[in-house]
Structures are given as C-alpha cells and as structure tokens.
Amino acid sequence: MAVSPYAAAALFLLAAIAAVDSIGVNYGTMGDNLPPPAQVAQFLKDKTTIDRIKIFDVNPDILRAFSGTGILVAVTVPNGEIPSLTDPGNARRWVAANIQPFHPQTKINYILVGNEILHWGPQNLVDNLVSAMRSLHTALSLAGITDIKVTTAHSLGILESSEPPSLAKFRPGWDKGVLAPVLQFHRDTKSPFMVNPYPYFGYSPEHANFSVFGSNKGLFDRYTRRTYGNMFDMLMDAVYISMKKLGFGDVEIAIGETGWSSLGESFERPRCSVENAAAYNGGLVRKYNSGRGTPLMPRKRLETYIFGLFNENLKSGPLSEKNFGLFRPDFTPAYDAGIMRVGSTAAPVQPIKRPTPVQEGKKWCVPKAEASDSELQKNIDYVCSQGVDCRPIQPGGACFDPNTVRSHASFIMNAFYQREGRHDFNCNFSGSGLITSTDPSTGTCKYFA
C-alpha cells in the first residue's frame, strides 16, 4: 500500500519529535541519607523527563542500577588518575575494568577525563590531559566501542573575560598551549567541548533578573549588535567567540554543570533562595525544551547537565553547597523546575540512613604552621582529585578569599577530613596536618564540622 506524501511527512515529524533529547543532571553522592541507586534510576525513568546523568566517578553500583533504563550515563576519571592513563596499556586496562563490564547494557555516553583540570592543576595533570584523552579514545576503539565519546569539563576560569562576549578570549598560555590541542582532539573525535557555566557566581541583587532568566533590559554588545537577556547566553557566547578566535568554531559545546542553590547562610542571601533556584533552573529547562540557542548560536540546543540531582548533606562549605539539589533525599522536589512528567507526583520514600561517625565535640583539620606552600598545594591537588567539592575555593566561592595556598589548603584539608570520617589519620597529609578544636571559619567561609 502506498504512503501519501502527507503521511510520510507526518511520520517523519513524529520521529523527529520522539528523537529530541531532554536535559540531564549531575548525580552526586555526598550524603548519608540518599536513596539507593536502583531507586534513583527507577524514579528518574518513571517520574521525570531527565534522560541522562553525569557522575563524578565510575561507581559500579550506579552503573549497574542504570542498566536497561535507557538513561545515558557520563562517567568521570578522577583527576589523580590522569597521568597513568597516558600509557596505552593502562588506558586499555581502565576501559576493561570500568566500562566493558557495564556497556552496552548501561548506556554510557561520555568518559570525562578529570574535572576542571586547568583551574585546579597541578601542572602535571594539565600536561598529561590531552595525551590521556587520546589514550582512552584509542582504548575504546580497540575494544570495539564506538558510541562513547571522551571529553573533559572546564570551569569558566579558562576565559580571560566574558563581557561583552565579542571581546572574550581564552587566557593567554592556556589558549594555544592547552585548549587548542584539546579542541583539536574534539574536532578529530567529533566530541563536545564541555564547560561549567555558573551565573550563580556572577549574581548581584542589582542585576538579579539577568542572572535567573527574569525580565530585564538586557546587555547590548555593540560589536556584534546582539542583545543578551540573560547571563547564561552571554557566558556561552563568550565561550563560542573564544573558540572561534582559536579557529575551532565548528566544535560542539556541551554544558557539564550549571545550577543554583536554594538555601544558604544569612550572608548568602538573597542569592540563595527557592525563588532564585526555581527561576534559574526552571528558565534553563524551558530554554532547553524550546530549542532556542544563544544570540550567536540561535538554533543550537546545547546538551546540558544541571547541578545537581539531590541536596547533599555531607558536602563541605557553607549551607549553600549542600542545597544545589533539584530533589530532597526522599524524592520530593525542592521546587518546581519543570522536569516532572505530566501527571507525576514525587511520593516521598523512606531514605536509607547510613551510620555517621561518633563525634565528641567538634574538631577540624588545618595545616601545621611549618607546612610549606608546596606541601599544601599537593594536599589541595590530592583532595580535589578525590571527589571533594572544591568550588568554595574557586573565584567567587565563599572561601576564595584570602587567596593564598595556606587558606585554600586549610579549607580543603578539613573538607576531606570531615568527609572521610574524622579519624586522626584522615588529617595526616604526610605530616602536614593537625587537628584543632578551634573553629577556623572566617567571615563568609564556614568550615564543615
């Protein structure tokens, strides 16, 4: 039976609509009250429109839980493992141990080689980044795996400036020395250049609506004659312009992390609020679903992962760091971000309560007075490679100032000590750490205890 041209066009349109993907989410696990991965996978599949997740490790429990769900899973190589993966044999063994037991039943779509390496360093990780990415890509090919892309996520600290977007460029030294080879790898392998834009860190009460997709007069770029109605578009076009200036405007861009905290300390308000988080993440979802791009990329739907899935009560830093989640641990929404399926309600479930360490009075881990900056920098590099959230000591973070190695190391060493169980040996750091009962918190920088 012949199919009419109108029927064929309708079938094509339906297929195209069905093929449109949805927004993703970062699935962090720094909490002692989070539900088991199997419950998480079923919830996302049945109740939400989220069709992809990104995790900060290669957690086998999560990979098993998402098997057969059809939800895409992006995994991450810990920063500290990057140098070893430049060796082709090590890369093949890593793929055999961490990817092949789960793929293709679990739809792994990306391997991220570290997270924000240029921002955090140390230099040996930066120097080995592209080589490790190429080794892993080759290892996947040798294993017959062609549907997993290799990438890495960058903070927007890679930009020298972002306002106006037309004048944006990558930082000198990183542009041609590191980012050009990274972008060449992406061009060669048809993988996306992944960045972590956070309008959250650029928020000011005077320009609140510009940060959270609210109504505002916009920002006019007189060189491109484009008007920006929100900071997200401005940041993404700044990245795009910077790529074009290096000759890589054809490489796809993806959003590895972006989000907003719904609750913070008194000094973090009014930035941290349910209203702002709902406005930003809800606006982001609506923008994504609409298919609208940016002023300079008007028809590009940028693959996006919101940070994060759950509020995580064991994250270090001030209250805001624990409240970036779209959901509470019992699956109830922290606010309406527009990601629930029509007719779905998130019924609370009884979360799993894991034992927490016994604490007789509060204790903190800080550097010894005689510890050198080189020792403390190694401590920062190690802790940040172990999945501890290091954003509070990034520019704009609550603990960035004072901007010294000792101050940053103090916060990061304590974050690791608290997360690992507050045992004395968790504060050893090759003899450079000591335990104190005096709260080292200062100003806006609140230490976890």
C-alpha positions as CSV (number, residue, x, y, z in Angstrom):
1,M,0.0,0.0,0.0
2,A,1.4,3.4,-1.0
3,V,2.0,6.0,1.7
4,S,0.9,9.6,0.7
5,P,3.5,12.4,0.9
6,Y,1.5,14.0,3.8
7,A,1.5,10.8,5.8
8,A,5.2,10.3,5.2
9,A,5.9,13.9,6.3
10,A,3.8,13.3,9.4
11,L,5.7,10.1,10.3
12,F,9.0,12.0,9.8
13,L,7.8,14.8,12.1
14,L,6.7,12.3,14.8
15,A,10.1,10.5,14.6
16,A,11.9,13.8,14.9
17,I,9.9,14.8,17.9
18,A,10.5,11.4,19.6
19,A,14.2,11.8,18.9
20,V,14.5,15.1,20.8
21,D,16.5,14.5,23.9
22,S,15.9,16.1,27.3
23,I,18.0,17.9,29.9
24,G,20.5,16.0,32.1
25,V,21.5,16.2,35.7
26,N,24.7,15.6,37.8
27,Y,24.2,12.8,40.3
28,G,26.4,13.4,43.3
29,T,26.5,11.1,46.3
30,M,28.0,13.1,49.1
31,G,25.2,12.4,51.6
32,D,24.4,9.9,54.4
33,N,20.7,9.9,53.7
34,L,20.5,9.4,49.9
35,P,18.3,6.7,48.4
36,P,20.0,3.6,46.8
37,P,21.0,3.9,43.1
38,A,18.3,1.4,42.0
39,Q,15.5,3.6,43.4
40,V,17.1,6.7,41.8
41,A,17.2,5.1,38.4
42,Q,13.6,4.0,38.6
43,F,12.5,7.4,39.8
44,L,14.2,9.3,37.0
45,K,12.8,6.9,34.4
46,D,9.2,6.8,35.7
47,K,8.7,10.3,37.1
48,T,10.9,12.8,35.4
49,T,11.9,13.9,31.9
50,I,15.6,13.6,32.7
51,D,17.2,11.2,30.2
52,R,20.9,11.5,31.1
53,I,23.0,11.7,34.2
54,K,26.6,12.6,34.9
55,I,28.5,11.1,37.8
56,F,31.9,12.1,39.3
57,D,33.5,8.7,39.3
58,V,32.8,5.2,37.8
59,N,30.7,4.0,40.7
60,P,29.8,0.3,39.8
61,D,26.6,0.4,41.9
62,I,25.3,3.3,39.9
63,L,26.3,1.8,36.6
64,R,24.6,-1.4,37.4
65,A,21.5,0.4,38.6
66,F,21.0,2.3,35.4
67,S,21.4,-0.9,33.2
68,G,18.4,-1.3,30.9
69,T,16.8,2.0,31.8
70,G,17.8,3.7,28.6
71,I,19.1,6.7,30.6
72,L,22.5,7.9,29.4
73,V,25.4,7.9,31.9
74,A,28.5,10.0,31.7
75,V,31.3,8.8,34.0
76,T,34.4,10.7,35.2
77,V,38.1,9.6,35.6
78,P,39.4,11.0,39.0
79,N,41.9,13.8,38.4
80,G,44.7,11.9,40.1
81,E,44.5,9.0,37.6
82,I,45.2,11.2,34.6
83,P,49.0,10.7,34.3
84,S,48.8,6.9,34.4
85,L,46.2,6.9,31.6
86,T,48.7,8.3,29.1
87,D,50.1,4.8,29.0
88,P,48.1,2.9,26.3
89,G,48.2,-0.3,28.4
90,N,46.9,1.4,31.4
91,A,44.1,3.0,29.3
92,R,43.1,-0.4,27.9
93,R,43.0,-1.9,31.4
94,W,40.9,1.1,32.7
95,V,38.4,0.6,29.9
96,A,38.3,-3.2,30.6
97,A,37.7,-2.7,34.3
98,N,35.4,0.3,34.3
99,I,33.5,0.4,31.0
100,Q,33.2,-3.1,29.4
101,P,31.6,-4.9,32.4
102,F,28.6,-2.4,32.1
103,H,28.4,-1.3,28.4
104,P,26.2,-1.5,26.4
105,Q,23.5,-2.6,28.9
106,T,24.2,0.7,30.7
107,K,24.2,3.4,28.0
108,I,27.5,5.1,28.9
109,N,27.8,8.1,26.5
110,Y,30.9,10.0,27.8
111,I,34.1,9.5,29.7
112,L,35.2,12.8,31.3
113,V,38.9,12.8,31.9
114,G,39.1,14.7,35.2
115,N,37.1,17.8,36.1
116,E,38.3,21.4,35.7
117,I,41.9,20.4,35.4
118,L,43.2,23.7,34.1
119,H,41.6,25.5,37.0
120,W,42.9,23.2,39.7
121,G,46.1,21.7,38.3
122,P,48.7,20.7,39.2
123,Q,50.7,21.3,36.1
124,N,51.5,17.6,35.6
125,L,47.8,16.9,35.2
126,V,47.4,19.8,32.7
127,D,50.5,18.5,30.8
128,N,49.1,15.0,30.5
129,L,45.4,15.8,29.9
130,V,45.2,15.6,26.1
131,S,47.5,12.5,26.0
132,A,45.2,10.7,28.5
133,M,42.2,11.7,26.4
134,R,43.7,10.3,23.3
135,S,44.8,7.1,25.0
136,L,41.3,6.4,26.3
137,H,39.8,7.2,22.9
138,T,42.2,4.6,21.3
139,A,41.4,2.1,24.1
140,L,37.7,2.4,23.4
141,S,38.3,1.9,19.7
142,L,40.4,-1.2,20.3
143,A,37.7,-2.6,22.5
144,G,35.2,-2.1,19.6
145,I,33.3,0.7,21.5
146,T,32.3,3.5,19.1
147,D,29.4,5.1,20.9
148,I,31.3,6.6,23.9
149,K,33.0,10.0,23.5
150,V,35.9,11.2,25.5
151,T,35.9,14.8,26.9
152,T,36.7,16.8,30.0
153,A,34.9,19.7,31.8
154,H,36.3,23.2,32.2
155,S,35.4,25.9,34.6
156,L,34.9,29.3,33.0
157,G,38.2,30.3,34.6
158,I,39.6,29.4,31.2
159,L,38.2,32.8,30.0
160,E,40.2,36.0,30.4
161,S,37.0,37.9,30.1
162,S,33.3,37.3,29.1
163,E,31.6,40.7,28.9
164,P,30.9,41.7,26.3
165,P,31.1,38.2,24.6
166,S,32.6,39.7,21.4
167,L,35.7,40.6,23.3
168,A,36.0,37.3,25.1
169,K,39.1,35.1,24.7
170,F,40.8,32.3,26.5
171,R,43.5,33.0,29.0
172,P,47.0,33.5,27.4
173,G,49.2,30.4,28.0
174,W,46.2,28.1,28.1
175,D,44.8,29.2,24.8
176,K,47.3,27.8,22.3
177,G,49.3,25.7,24.8
178,V,46.4,23.6,26.1
179,L,43.0,24.5,24.8
180,A,43.9,24.4,21.1
181,P,45.2,20.8,21.4
182,V,42.0,19.9,23.5
183,L,39.8,21.4,20.8
184,Q,41.7,19.7,18.0
185,F,41.1,16.4,19.8
186,H,37.4,17.2,19.9
187,R,37.4,18.1,16.2
188,D,39.2,14.8,15.4
189,T,36.8,12.6,17.5
190,K,33.6,14.6,17.0
191,S,33.2,15.0,20.8
192,P,32.0,18.1,22.6
193,F,34.0,20.8,24.3
194,M,32.4,20.8,27.8
195,V,32.2,23.8,30.1
196,N,30.7,24.6,33.5
197,P,29.0,28.0,33.4
198,Y,27.6,29.3,36.7
199,P,25.6,32.6,36.5
200,Y,25.1,31.8,40.2
201,F,28.6,33.1,40.9
202,G,28.0,36.3,39.0
203,Y,24.8,37.1,40.8
204,S,24.3,40.6,42.2
205,P,21.0,41.9,43.7
206,E,21.0,44.9,41.3
207,H,21.0,42.5,38.2
208,A,19.2,39.6,39.7
209,N,16.8,39.1,36.8
210,F,19.7,39.0,34.3
211,S,21.1,36.0,36.3
212,V,18.0,34.0,36.6
213,F,16.2,34.4,33.2
214,G,13.9,37.1,34.6
215,S,12.7,40.2,32.7
216,N,15.4,42.8,32.3
217,K,16.5,45.4,29.8
218,G,19.4,43.2,28.6
219,L,23.0,43.8,27.8
220,F,23.9,45.1,24.3
221,D,27.1,44.0,22.7
222,R,27.9,46.9,20.3
223,Y,30.5,44.9,18.3
224,T,28.1,42.0,17.3
225,R,24.9,44.2,17.7
226,R,23.3,41.4,19.8
227,T,21.3,41.9,23.0
228,Y,21.6,39.4,25.8
229,G,18.6,38.9,28.0
230,N,20.4,36.5,30.5
231,M,23.8,35.8,31.8
232,F,23.8,32.1,30.6
233,D,23.6,33.1,27.0
234,M,26.3,35.8,27.5
235,L,28.7,33.2,29.0
236,M,28.1,30.6,26.3
237,D,28.6,33.1,23.5
238,A,31.8,34.2,25.3
239,V,33.0,30.6,25.1
240,Y,31.9,30.3,21.4
241,I,33.7,33.5,20.5
242,S,36.9,32.3,22.3
243,M,36.8,29.0,20.4
244,K,36.3,30.8,17.1
245,K,39.3,33.0,17.8
246,L,41.4,29.9,18.0
247,G,39.9,28.5,14.8
248,F,37.5,26.0,16.4
249,G,34.1,27.5,15.9
250,D,32.9,24.2,14.4
251,V,33.4,22.1,17.6
252,E,30.2,21.3,19.5
253,I,29.8,22.7,23.0
254,A,28.1,20.9,26.0
255,I,27.2,22.1,29.5
256,G,28.8,19.9,32.1
257,E,27.4,21.7,35.2
258,T,25.2,24.7,35.9
259,G,22.8,25.2,38.7
260,W,21.6,27.3,41.7
261,S,21.4,26.7,45.4
262,S,18.0,27.0,47.0
263,L,19.2,27.7,50.6
264,G,22.2,29.4,52.1
265,E,23.6,31.0,55.2
266,S,22.3,34.5,56.1
267,F,25.3,36.1,54.4
268,E,24.5,34.1,51.2
269,R,21.1,35.7,50.8
270,P,19.3,36.9,48.7
271,R,21.3,35.0,46.1
272,C,20.4,31.6,47.6
273,S,16.7,31.1,47.7
274,V,14.0,28.8,46.4
275,E,12.7,31.6,44.2
276,N,16.0,32.2,42.5
277,A,16.8,28.4,42.1
278,A,13.4,27.8,40.6
279,A,13.7,30.8,38.3
280,Y,17.1,29.8,37.1
281,N,16.8,26.1,36.7
282,G,13.2,26.4,35.5
283,G,14.2,29.0,33.0
284,L,17.1,26.8,31.8
285,V,14.7,23.8,31.3
286,R,12.2,26.0,29.4
287,K,15.0,27.4,27.2
288,Y,16.4,23.9,26.5
289,N,13.0,22.5,25.7
290,S,12.2,25.4,23.4
291,G,15.3,24.6,21.2
292,R,16.4,28.3,21.3
293,G,20.1,28.7,21.3
294,T,22.0,31.9,22.1
295,P,22.3,35.1,20.1
296,L,25.3,33.8,18.2
297,M,24.2,30.2,18.2
298,P,20.5,30.7,17.5
299,R,19.5,27.2,16.5
300,K,21.8,25.2,18.7
301,R,20.4,23.1,21.6
302,L,23.4,22.7,23.8
303,E,23.5,19.4,25.7
304,T,23.1,20.4,29.4
305,Y,23.5,18.8,32.8
306,I,22.0,20.6,35.8
307,F,23.9,20.5,39.1
308,G,22.6,18.6,40.9
309,L,20.1,15.9,41.5
310,F,19.9,15.8,45.3
311,N,20.7,18.1,48.2
312,E,23.8,16.5,49.7
313,N,24.3,16.9,53.4
314,L,27.9,15.8,53.6
315,K,29.3,18.4,51.2
316,S,31.8,20.8,52.6
317,G,31.5,24.5,52.9
318,P,28.6,26.7,53.8
319,L,24.9,25.7,53.7
320,S,24.5,26.7,50.1
321,E,26.9,23.9,49.0
322,K,24.5,21.3,50.5
323,N,21.4,22.7,48.7
324,F,22.0,22.6,45.0
325,G,19.7,19.7,44.5
326,L,16.5,19.6,42.4
327,F,15.2,17.0,44.9
328,R,15.4,16.2,48.6
329,P,16.7,12.7,49.5
330,D,13.1,11.4,49.8
331,F,12.5,12.4,46.1
332,T,10.2,15.3,46.9
333,P,11.1,18.3,44.6
334,A,13.0,21.2,46.3
335,Y,10.9,23.4,43.9
336,D,9.3,23.1,40.5
337,A,11.9,23.1,37.8
338,G,9.6,21.7,35.1
339,I,11.2,18.3,34.9
340,M,8.4,16.1,36.3
341,R,6.4,14.0,33.8
342,V,2.8,15.2,33.2
343,G,0.6,13.6,35.9
344,S,3.5,12.5,38.0
345,T,3.9,13.3,41.7
346,A,7.0,12.5,43.6
347,A,5.8,10.4,46.6
348,P,8.2,10.6,49.5
349,V,10.2,7.4,50.1
350,Q,11.9,6.4,53.3
351,P,15.6,7.3,52.7
352,I,18.4,5.0,53.8
353,K,20.1,6.3,56.9
354,R,23.7,5.4,56.9
355,P,25.7,5.5,60.2
356,T,27.5,8.7,60.8
357,P,30.8,9.0,62.8
358,V,30.5,9.4,66.6
359,Q,31.6,13.0,67.4
360,E,32.6,14.1,70.9
361,G,32.8,17.8,70.3
362,K,33.7,19.4,67.0
363,K,37.1,19.1,65.5
364,W,38.7,20.5,62.4
365,C,41.8,19.6,60.3
366,V,44.2,22.5,59.4
367,P,47.8,22.8,58.2
368,K,50.7,22.8,60.6
369,A,52.4,26.2,60.9
370,E,55.6,24.8,59.5
371,A,54.0,23.2,56.4
372,S,55.3,24.7,53.2
373,D,53.2,26.0,50.3
374,S,54.5,23.2,48.1
375,E,53.3,20.6,50.6
376,L,49.9,22.3,50.9
377,Q,49.5,22.6,47.2
378,K,50.0,18.9,46.9
379,N,47.3,18.4,49.6
380,I,44.9,20.6,47.5
381,D,45.7,18.7,44.3
382,Y,45.1,15.3,46.1
383,V,41.9,16.2,47.8
384,C,40.4,17.8,44.7
385,S,41.2,14.6,42.7
386,Q,39.2,12.5,45.3
387,G,35.7,13.9,44.6
388,V,35.7,16.6,47.3
389,D,33.8,19.7,46.1
390,C,36.5,22.3,45.6
391,R,34.3,25.0,44.2
392,P,34.2,27.1,47.5
393,I,37.9,28.0,46.9
394,Q,37.4,28.9,43.3
395,P,37.0,32.6,42.3
396,G,33.5,33.7,43.5
397,G,33.4,30.9,46.1
398,A,32.7,31.5,49.8
399,C,36.3,30.5,50.7
400,F,38.3,32.0,47.8
401,D,39.5,34.9,50.0
402,P,42.1,35.2,51.3
403,N,43.5,33.9,48.0
404,T,46.5,32.0,49.5
405,V,47.7,28.4,49.2
406,R,47.5,28.0,53.0
407,S,44.0,29.4,53.3
408,H,42.7,27.2,50.5
409,A,44.5,24.1,51.8
410,S,43.1,24.6,55.2
411,F,39.5,24.6,53.9
412,I,40.1,21.6,51.6
413,M,42.1,19.5,54.1
414,N,39.2,19.9,56.6
415,A,36.6,19.0,54.0
416,F,38.5,15.8,53.3
417,Y,38.9,15.1,57.0
418,Q,35.2,15.5,57.7
419,R,34.0,13.5,54.7
420,E,36.3,10.6,55.4
421,G,35.0,10.1,59.0
422,R,37.0,12.5,61.2
423,H,39.7,9.9,62.1
424,D,43.0,11.2,63.2
425,F,44.8,9.6,60.2
426,N,42.5,11.4,57.8
427,C,44.3,14.6,58.8
428,N,47.8,13.3,58.5
429,F,48.6,14.6,55.0
430,S,52.2,13.3,55.1
431,G,52.7,15.0,58.5
432,S,51.5,18.5,57.3
433,G,48.1,18.5,59.0
434,L,46.9,18.8,62.6
435,I,43.6,18.5,64.4
436,T,42.2,21.5,66.3
437,S,39.1,22.2,68.4
438,T,39.1,25.9,67.4
439,D,36.7,26.7,64.6
440,P,38.9,28.1,61.7
441,S,35.8,29.6,59.9
442,T,36.3,33.2,58.9
443,G,33.8,35.7,57.5
444,T,31.8,34.0,54.7
445,C,33.9,30.9,54.8
446,K,32.2,28.4,57.1
447,Y,34.1,25.1,57.7
448,F,32.2,21.9,57.8
449,A,32.3,20.0,61.2
